[in-house]
Amino acid sequence: MSTTASTSVYATSSRSSADLWLHRFAVVVAVCTFCLILAGSMVTTTGSGLAVPDWPTTYGQNMFTYPPSRWVGGILYEHVHRLIGASVGVLMIVLCLWLWFSCRPRRLKWLGSAALLAVCLQGLLGGLTVIFRLPTWISVAHAGLAEICFCIALSIAVLTAPGWRAIAAGELTIEQAKLRRFCKVVLACVFLQIILGALMRHTQSGLAITDFPLAYGSLIPPTSSAALESINIERVWELELEPVNLAQVWIHFAHRVGALVVVLAAVILVRRVFAHFSGRKELVAAAMVLSGLLILQILLGAVTIWSQASLHVTTAHVGVGVLMLGSSLVLLLRTWTHPRR
Amino acid sequence: MFSKRTMMAALAAAFVCSAAQLAWADGGVIKGLASWEGEPYKRKPIQVSADPHCAKIHSDDPLLSEKLVTNPNGTVRDVFVYVKSGLPVGKTWPVSSEKVVLDQNGCHYVPHVFGMMAGQELIVRNSDNTAHNINTSPKNNEGFNKGQPKKGMEFTETFENREIMVKFKCDVHPWMSAYCAVMDHPFFATTDEEGHFEITGLPDGEYVIATWHERFKKAQEQTVVISGGETKEVEFVFKRPKKKKKKGN
């Protein structure tokens, strides 16, 4: 072998190794972003969002030097959430720079920049939720942007995976185009359901209906204040819960209806994958993961109600929701790529 | 010149007039009880293990829920009683210079329910050896969320507008809450460990006295007439509401 050829082989091998490590790092960033969302969920469930009244300091001190002995009660959840957030921010900076210095396509580099911008914006939104004392829409936006940050990080991880190439426009079949469109629909449905869930939590509507699968013994929850009065007597005196209003009940019910929409969309998508793409292992795998997560998510939703929103069950419910979003996204991205032959 | 009998009558009349004037100057009094009908309400113990300081101080004496406290004598504590209407229209009442103190002591707020006047100073104090945040979200006043990470820290706040109630809560210790009524007059009281309340200094008039309690959505009201600086007694009765039968949606 000539020197030029061996250098070329060495350069290719070296670049492949670097690309693999970039991919692995992107996976780590996606996993850390997922963990950050779980930590944020725990902050909301425990009502700790304002346990640290100042930002970006912690009780007047540098957040990185606030002593662990003082991480008590709600401070533990909020402070740890901020620390993980800062860490994810640093990881995103590294990922962004790494992408720009790599030989990856330009669009992937811009995706890295988008990830960094999103996580910076997310940090600012988090600060605003504290400064303005948890206004509902800022809190919901903070939850929504968290999902977007995760999706961008996951996209980078998927698109940097070795052994894949982009499908050229001419290669796309009609069925593939249909599948791609439907993947987008499912992704949108799951994202909107997550936003509804965030709205439900940030309007204290998470336990506005205390039974499942019925709503106060009926298919449809109360529509009048008079009917709600006896429900609130039971809530206050039997269940030791705060009373609720009709708006809260119906926001909660909207999340349940949203779940039915997601189930319908996901079932149609999975059927389509099995019917037309049974030979594409990567699509079948993603569809199976989505199906499994869907069943788990419905069970977790029920147990969240039955357990009166216990911390771990609620956190798991939020986490599986994020994973459903992720698996829908992976399915969509795989409609854009083919394994290298 | 005057007989002994006349002199005695004049002295008695003078005494009665002075007493009456004194009574009018002090004003009328509305006092009474907030009674509880039925079995004493069982207060649930609060899980405080999230903070080692709170867990330590309550290891032998559990902290109990303050959402409804029925006293051993069959009365209710922490009922806020106030004059809802009947005061002279347009009259402004001087704001007391006395400072109201809200203390965080034993990982709960002391007092749990209290009243103050709009513009009166409120001192919020941390007497615990742990961090607290004091979070309020009033509807008619400027809210705040302040931290007191150390024992002994204090800050002063005022609320400028009438509001029943302003809720105080601690997000570090989610079981902690207190309620503050911001009034535009000084005629209010909160029932004590015996269920008693007393509102003093009322001018003559016909008043509607109302109650507020965090567990009872509907206020109770009674009309009381005060004349000649007299003392009137009223009783408010609280009981566990009966569960209504569901009539459908």
Interface residues (C-beta under 8 A of the other chain):
Chain A: T46 G47 S48 G49 L50 A51 V52 P53 D54 Y59 G60 R70 V72 G73 G74 I75 L76 E78 R133 Y216 G217 S218 I220 P221 P222 T223 S224 A226 A227 E229 S230 N232 I233 E234 V236 W237 E238 E240 P243
Chain B: K44 A50 D51 P52 H53 C54 K67 T130 A131 N133 N135 S137 G143 N145 K146 G147 P149 D171 V172 H173 P174 R215 K217 R240 P241 K242 K243 K244 K245 K246 K247 G248 N249
